[in-house]
Amino acid sequence: MDALAPFRHLEFGLAALADAAAQVCAHMASPEDERVRDAADERTIRYYQTTGLLDRPLRYEGRSAVYGYRHLLQVVAVKALQAHGLSLAQVQRALAGASTSQLESAVSDAVSGGTT
């Protein structure tokens, strides 16, 4: 089963993005470093946006940010690279300029290499 399929055409609030990322990350192998969490929470996602690991939201509805599929891929790709021992600075360099299809490929590889 494609763990990303249910999310391809959805938009998310911050909590829903964190939940969707946790669902996808559950299909990946556990991180080698016990200091790295399996999934990103809302606070971590906000931090990723602040540091440039995550694109700006698609839009705002009032004070609430709206995120899309690419944001989900970015969050999961960060967690996948961290699980392999990369620091956030290394992750930032690795993902700089990555297209949506490159992110999707990286996440698909990480998910298929995990245990379900």
Order of alpha helices (4+ residues) and beta strands (2+ residues): alpha-alpha-beta-beta-alpha-alpha-alpha
